[in-house]
Amino acid sequence: MEQSWRWFGPDDPVPLAHVRQAGATGIVTALHHIYDGRAWSAEDIGTRKAMIEAAGLTWNVCESIPVHTAIKLRQGPYRQYIDAWKDSLAALGRAGIPTVCYNFMPVVDWTRTDLMYAMPSTGRALRFDMLEFIAYDAFVLKRAGAESDYPQALLDRARSVVARKTEAEIAKLETNIIAGLPGGEDSYTREAIGRRIASFDGVTPADMRANLIAFLQEVVPVAEECGVKLAIHPDDPPFSLFGLPRIVSTPDDAAAILAAVESPANGLTLCAGSYGSRPDNDVPAMAERFAARINFVHLRNVAKEPDGSFVESDHLDGDVDMVQLICVLLREERRRAAQGDKAPIPMRPDHGHLLGFDTERRSNPGYSYIGRLKGLAELRGVMTTLEAMAV
């Protein structure tokens, strides 16, 4: 697999020289400063690509071209946003960027309640606490209908959680949930997120899936024409938040997306941590089932709890059998190579604990240097061993 690294552009606290030192060769990035649905220009793409290549690296994955809410709802000026998305996709293809990751999550992108959860190692991790989320949704945001979305036992416990919090603690929880995390496209105030959630009233999972399929029917031919492989990222976490329809959460969801447009250009981002946050998802089994359509891989791990909470664990120590997953992916690469496709599957260590001197430096939550360096080294060791054994 092609060892890659997510980089947020010139303002990223981790410089490209340090990415090279980590041993990665591919850069996963996007024009994060253009997130409002406008088409990306060839000039802007070329500038970013030249910056990466000057550092001796390759821009191998765009993550992500934002999908505007109007597209997800298929309302308002959605037509112009689809056209702009296709223009950005074609421009990336002409620039030689071979893979584009994207997501179709409504309102909120990847979501955590705690960005500095203390681990036994004394490192800090990202955590999603179900009771904290329910406490915010039902008793701080006070979303209409929220209390009917959760079991009474969890509601009672969440009510106690919020009752014990100070105003400062509530504000911090709200910031963690709705202010936007790295790579997400939206940041909200309490009033704004309430309005955006309400805009999805009456939109069912079936409606949302139909809108995604309609989108794919337009963009996949463009991807084919310009030589780009699309890779949809799963919902993170892979279940409904704020009562919203999430439709990239299960093996059945993935199968429906791939069947809707049968093309190698219509593929998956296999995010082990996202899919792995759901107890009924067997991530290595999903990799086996969808191997031929996996166009990008995020390798991270989670430790789940019975109420739906989870913490991002060390890369090799969580509930996902990472060694087995890598084994499946390496076998798929060998299968492709035997059929003439020599291109490796791009992977990146996804997230990492806040460790060592990084605790004293500015970093993006989940994207500090040392934690990802450790994760990539561990994953590289597994890959090197399995490749030598030809498992």
C-alpha positions as CSV (number, residue, x, y, z in Angstrom):
1,M,0.0,0.0,0.0
2,E,1.1,3.6,-0.6
3,Q,2.0,5.2,2.7
4,S,0.3,8.6,2.8
5,W,-0.2,11.4,5.2
6,R,-3.1,13.9,5.6
7,W,-1.8,17.5,5.3
8,F,-4.0,20.6,5.7
9,G,-2.0,22.9,3.5
10,P,0.4,25.7,4.2
11,D,-1.2,26.4,7.6
12,D,-0.8,22.9,8.8
13,P,1.5,22.8,11.9
14,V,3.2,19.7,10.5
15,P,5.4,20.8,7.6
16,L,6.0,18.7,4.5
17,A,9.6,18.1,5.4
18,H,8.4,16.3,8.6
19,V,6.0,14.2,6.5
20,R,9.0,13.0,4.5
21,Q,10.8,12.2,7.7
22,A,7.8,10.0,8.8
23,G,8.4,7.9,5.7
24,A,5.2,8.7,3.9
25,T,5.4,9.3,0.1
26,G,1.9,10.4,-0.7
27,I,0.0,13.5,0.5
28,V,-3.7,13.5,1.2
29,T,-5.0,17.1,1.0
30,A,-7.6,19.4,-0.4
31,L,-8.1,23.1,-1.0
32,H,-9.6,23.5,2.4
33,H,-9.8,27.3,2.1
34,I,-12.4,26.8,-0.7
35,Y,-15.3,25.0,1.0
36,D,-18.4,26.9,-0.1
37,G,-19.2,25.0,-3.2
38,R,-17.2,27.0,-5.7
39,A,-15.3,25.1,-8.4
40,W,-11.6,24.8,-7.8
41,S,-9.4,26.4,-10.4
42,A,-6.6,24.7,-12.3
43,E,-4.3,27.4,-11.0
44,D,-5.1,26.8,-7.3
45,I,-4.8,23.0,-7.8
46,G,-1.5,23.5,-9.6
47,T,-0.1,25.7,-6.9
48,R,-0.9,23.1,-4.2
49,K,0.5,20.3,-6.3
50,A,3.7,22.2,-7.0
51,M,4.2,22.9,-3.3
52,I,3.9,19.1,-2.5
53,E,6.2,18.0,-5.3
54,A,8.8,20.6,-4.4
55,A,9.0,18.8,-1.0
56,G,9.7,15.4,-2.8
57,L,6.2,14.1,-2.3
58,T,3.1,13.3,-4.4
59,W,-0.4,14.5,-4.1
60,N,-2.1,11.1,-4.4
61,V,-5.5,11.7,-2.8
62,C,-7.8,14.7,-2.6
63,E,-9.7,14.6,0.6
64,S,-12.2,16.1,0.1
65,I,-14.2,18.1,-2.4
66,P,-17.0,19.4,-0.2
67,V,-20.5,18.2,-1.2
68,H,-22.8,21.2,-0.6
69,T,-26.0,20.7,1.6
70,A,-28.1,21.7,-1.4
71,I,-26.8,18.6,-3.2
72,K,-27.6,16.4,-0.3
73,L,-31.2,17.8,-0.1
74,R,-31.5,18.2,-3.9
75,Q,-33.0,21.6,-3.2
76,G,-32.4,25.2,-4.1
77,P,-29.4,25.8,-6.4
78,Y,-28.2,22.2,-6.2
79,R,-27.7,22.1,-9.9
80,Q,-25.0,24.8,-9.9
81,Y,-23.3,23.0,-7.0
82,I,-23.2,19.7,-8.8
83,D,-21.8,21.4,-11.9
84,A,-19.1,23.1,-9.7
85,W,-18.3,19.7,-8.1
86,K,-17.8,18.1,-11.5
87,D,-15.6,21.0,-12.6
88,S,-13.4,20.5,-9.5
89,L,-13.3,16.8,-10.1
90,A,-12.3,17.3,-13.8
91,A,-9.6,19.8,-12.8
92,L,-8.1,17.4,-10.3
93,G,-8.1,14.7,-12.9
94,R,-6.3,16.9,-15.5
95,A,-3.7,17.7,-12.8
96,G,-3.0,14.0,-12.3
97,I,-4.6,13.5,-8.9
98,P,-5.8,9.9,-9.1
99,T,-8.2,9.5,-6.2
100,V,-10.9,11.7,-4.6
101,C,-12.4,11.0,-1.2
102,Y,-15.7,12.6,-0.3
103,N,-18.6,12.2,2.1
104,F,-22.3,12.6,2.1
105,M,-22.9,13.2,5.9
106,P,-25.7,15.6,6.6
107,V,-25.0,18.8,8.7
108,V,-22.1,17.5,10.8
109,D,-19.0,15.8,9.5
110,W,-16.9,13.5,11.8
111,T,-18.0,14.2,15.4
112,R,-16.4,13.7,18.8
113,T,-17.4,14.9,22.3
114,D,-13.9,15.0,23.8
115,L,-10.8,16.0,21.9
116,M,-8.4,15.5,24.9
117,Y,-9.5,12.2,26.5
118,A,-6.8,11.0,28.9
119,M,-5.5,7.5,28.1
120,P,-3.8,5.1,30.5
121,S,-0.5,5.9,28.7
122,T,-1.0,9.6,29.6
123,G,-1.5,10.4,25.9
124,R,-4.6,12.2,24.8
125,A,-7.2,10.7,22.4
126,L,-10.4,11.6,20.6
127,R,-13.6,10.1,22.1
128,F,-17.3,10.0,21.3
129,D,-19.3,9.7,24.5
130,M,-22.9,8.7,23.8
131,L,-24.2,10.2,27.1
132,E,-22.4,13.5,26.5
133,F,-23.9,13.6,23.0
134,I,-27.4,12.9,24.2
135,A,-27.0,15.4,26.9
136,Y,-26.1,18.1,24.3
137,D,-28.8,17.1,21.8
138,A,-31.7,16.7,24.2
139,F,-30.9,19.1,27.0
140,V,-28.7,21.8,25.6
141,L,-29.6,22.1,21.9
142,K,-33.1,20.9,22.9
143,R,-33.7,19.6,19.4
144,A,-37.4,19.0,18.7
145,G,-38.1,15.2,19.0
146,A,-34.6,14.4,20.5
147,E,-36.0,12.8,23.6
148,S,-38.0,10.3,21.5
149,D,-34.8,9.2,19.7
150,Y,-33.1,7.7,22.7
151,P,-33.9,4.9,25.2
152,Q,-35.3,6.3,28.4
153,A,-32.5,4.8,30.5
154,L,-29.8,6.7,28.5
155,L,-31.9,9.9,28.6
156,D,-32.1,9.7,32.4
157,R,-28.3,9.3,32.6
158,A,-27.7,12.1,30.1
159,R,-29.9,14.4,32.1
160,S,-27.7,13.8,35.1
161,V,-24.6,14.4,33.1
162,V,-25.7,17.8,31.9
163,A,-27.0,18.7,35.4
164,R,-23.5,18.3,36.8
165,K,-21.8,20.4,34.2
166,T,-20.8,24.1,34.6
167,E,-21.6,26.6,31.9
168,A,-17.9,26.5,30.8
169,E,-18.1,22.7,30.5
170,I,-21.3,22.9,28.5
171,A,-19.7,25.5,26.2
172,K,-16.6,23.3,25.6
173,L,-18.8,20.3,24.8
174,E,-20.8,22.4,22.3
175,T,-17.6,23.6,20.7
176,N,-16.3,20.1,20.3
177,I,-19.5,18.9,18.7
178,I,-20.5,21.8,16.4
179,A,-17.6,24.1,15.9
180,G,-16.0,21.9,13.2
181,L,-13.1,19.4,13.3
182,P,-10.2,19.3,10.8
183,G,-11.3,18.4,7.3
184,G,-15.0,19.1,8.0
185,E,-16.7,21.7,5.9
186,D,-19.0,23.4,8.4
187,S,-18.8,25.2,11.7
188,Y,-22.0,26.3,13.5
189,T,-23.5,28.3,16.3
190,R,-26.2,26.7,18.3
191,E,-28.9,28.7,16.4
192,A,-27.4,27.9,13.0
193,I,-27.1,24.2,13.6
194,G,-30.7,24.1,14.8
195,R,-31.8,25.7,11.5
196,R,-29.6,23.4,9.4
197,I,-31.0,20.3,11.2
198,A,-34.5,21.5,10.7
199,S,-33.9,21.8,6.9
200,F,-33.7,18.0,6.8
201,D,-37.1,17.5,8.5
202,G,-39.0,14.9,6.6
203,V,-35.9,13.6,4.7
204,T,-35.8,9.8,5.1
205,P,-32.8,7.5,4.7
206,A,-34.4,6.4,1.4
207,D,-34.7,10.0,0.2
208,M,-31.1,10.6,1.2
209,R,-29.9,7.5,-0.6
210,A,-31.8,8.5,-3.7
211,N,-30.1,11.9,-3.7
212,L,-26.7,10.3,-3.3
213,I,-27.4,7.9,-6.2
214,A,-28.6,10.8,-8.4
215,F,-25.3,12.6,-7.6
216,L,-23.2,9.6,-8.4
217,Q,-25.0,9.1,-11.7
218,E,-23.7,12.5,-12.7
219,V,-20.2,12.5,-11.2
220,V,-19.0,9.0,-11.9
221,P,-18.9,9.4,-15.7
222,V,-16.8,12.6,-15.2
223,A,-14.4,10.6,-12.9
224,E,-14.2,7.8,-15.6
225,E,-13.5,10.4,-18.3
226,C,-10.7,12.1,-16.3
227,G,-9.1,9.0,-14.8
228,V,-10.1,9.5,-11.2
229,K,-11.3,7.0,-8.7
230,L,-13.9,8.2,-6.3
231,A,-13.9,6.9,-2.7
232,I,-16.9,7.7,-0.4
233,H,-16.0,8.0,3.2
234,P,-18.3,6.3,5.8
235,D,-20.4,8.2,8.3
236,D,-18.4,9.0,11.4
237,P,-19.7,7.7,13.7
238,P,-21.8,5.3,11.6
239,F,-25.2,6.0,13.0
240,S,-27.7,8.8,13.1
241,L,-26.8,12.0,14.9
242,F,-29.4,14.7,15.7
243,G,-32.0,12.4,14.1
244,L,-30.5,12.9,10.7
245,P,-30.4,10.2,8.0
246,R,-26.9,8.7,7.6
247,I,-26.6,6.3,4.7
248,V,-23.0,5.2,4.6
249,S,-22.8,3.2,7.8
250,T,-23.2,-0.5,7.1
251,P,-22.2,-3.2,4.6
252,D,-25.7,-3.0,3.1
253,D,-25.2,0.8,2.7
254,A,-21.9,0.2,0.9
255,A,-23.4,-2.5,-1.3
256,A,-26.2,-0.2,-2.4
257,I,-23.8,2.6,-3.3
258,L,-21.6,0.4,-5.4
259,A,-24.5,-1.3,-7.1
260,A,-26.1,2.0,-8.0
261,V,-23.3,2.8,-10.4
262,E,-21.3,-0.2,-11.5
263,S,-17.9,1.3,-12.2
264,P,-14.3,1.0,-10.8
265,A,-14.5,4.8,-10.5
266,N,-17.3,4.4,-7.9
267,G,-15.6,3.1,-4.9
268,L,-15.1,3.2,-1.1
269,T,-12.9,4.8,1.4
270,L,-12.5,1.9,3.9
271,C,-12.1,3.8,7.1
272,A,-11.5,1.1,9.7
273,G,-12.2,3.4,12.6
274,S,-15.5,4.8,11.2
275,Y,-17.0,1.5,10.2
276,G,-15.4,-0.2,13.3
277,S,-17.3,2.2,15.6
278,R,-20.5,0.2,15.0
279,P,-20.7,-3.2,16.8
280,D,-22.4,-5.0,14.0
281,N,-19.7,-4.1,11.4
282,D,-16.9,-6.7,10.8
283,V,-14.3,-4.5,9.1
284,P,-12.0,-7.3,7.8
285,A,-15.1,-9.1,6.4
286,M,-16.2,-5.8,4.7
287,A,-12.7,-5.5,3.2
288,E,-13.0,-9.1,1.8
289,R,-16.5,-8.4,0.4
290,F,-15.7,-5.0,-1.2
291,A,-12.0,-5.5,-1.9
292,A,-12.2,-4.8,-5.7
293,R,-13.9,-1.4,-5.0
294,I,-11.7,-0.1,-2.2
295,N,-10.0,2.9,-3.6
296,F,-8.6,4.4,-0.4
297,V,-7.9,3.2,3.2
298,H,-7.9,5.0,6.5
299,L,-6.2,2.8,9.1
300,R,-7.2,3.7,12.7
301,N,-8.7,1.8,15.5
302,V,-11.4,2.2,18.2
303,A,-12.4,0.6,21.5
304,K,-16.1,0.5,21.8
305,E,-18.4,0.5,24.8
306,P,-21.9,-1.0,25.2
307,D,-23.8,2.3,25.2
308,G,-22.4,3.3,21.8
309,S,-19.4,5.3,23.1
310,F,-16.0,4.7,21.7
311,V,-12.4,6.0,22.1
312,E,-9.8,6.1,19.4
313,S,-7.2,3.5,20.5
314,D,-3.7,2.8,19.4
315,H,-3.6,1.7,15.8
316,L,-3.0,-2.0,16.6
317,D,-4.8,-2.3,19.9
318,G,-8.5,-1.6,19.3
319,D,-11.6,-3.7,18.4
320,V,-10.7,-3.9,14.7
321,D,-8.3,-6.7,13.8
322,M,-5.8,-4.5,12.1
323,V,-3.4,-7.3,11.1
324,Q,-6.2,-9.3,9.5
325,L,-7.5,-6.2,7.7
326,I,-4.0,-5.3,6.3
327,C,-3.7,-9.0,5.2
328,V,-6.9,-8.7,3.2
329,L,-5.8,-5.4,1.6
330,L,-2.3,-6.8,0.6
331,R,-3.9,-9.8,-1.0
332,E,-6.2,-7.5,-3.0
333,E,-3.2,-5.6,-4.2
334,R,-1.5,-8.8,-5.3
335,R,-4.7,-9.8,-7.2
336,R,-4.8,-6.4,-8.9
337,A,-1.1,-6.6,-9.8
338,A,-1.7,-10.0,-11.4
339,Q,-4.3,-8.5,-13.6
340,G,-2.0,-5.6,-14.7
341,D,-3.0,-2.9,-12.2
342,K,0.3,-2.1,-10.5
343,A,-1.0,1.0,-8.6
344,P,-0.9,0.5,-4.8
345,I,-3.9,1.2,-2.7
346,P,-3.3,4.6,-0.9
347,M,-3.5,4.3,2.9
348,R,-2.9,6.7,5.7
349,P,-2.7,6.4,9.5
350,D,-5.9,8.2,10.6
351,H,-5.7,10.3,13.6
352,G,-3.3,9.6,16.5
353,H,-2.9,10.3,20.1
354,L,-1.4,13.5,21.4
355,L,2.0,12.5,22.7
356,G,5.3,13.8,24.0
357,F,6.4,17.3,22.9
358,D,3.2,17.7,20.8
359,T,1.3,18.4,24.0
360,E,3.2,21.7,24.1
361,R,2.7,22.7,20.5
362,R,-0.2,23.8,18.4
363,S,-1.8,20.8,16.5
364,N,-5.1,19.9,14.9
365,P,-7.2,17.5,16.9
366,G,-6.4,14.0,15.8
367,Y,-3.6,15.2,13.5
368,S,-0.6,15.8,15.7
369,Y,2.7,14.6,14.4
370,I,4.1,12.1,16.9
371,G,0.9,10.1,17.3
372,R,0.5,9.6,13.6
373,L,4.3,9.0,13.2
374,K,3.9,6.2,15.8
375,G,0.8,4.8,14.1
376,L,2.4,4.8,10.6
377,A,5.5,3.1,12.0
378,E,3.3,0.4,13.6
379,L,1.3,-0.1,10.4
380,R,4.5,-0.2,8.3
381,G,5.9,-2.9,10.5
382,V,2.8,-5.0,10.0
383,M,2.8,-4.4,6.2
384,T,6.5,-5.2,5.9
385,T,6.1,-8.5,7.9
386,L,3.0,-9.6,6.0
387,E,4.6,-8.8,2.6
388,A,7.7,-10.7,3.5
389,M,5.6,-13.7,4.5
390,A,3.4,-13.3,1.4
391,V,0.4,-13.9,3.6
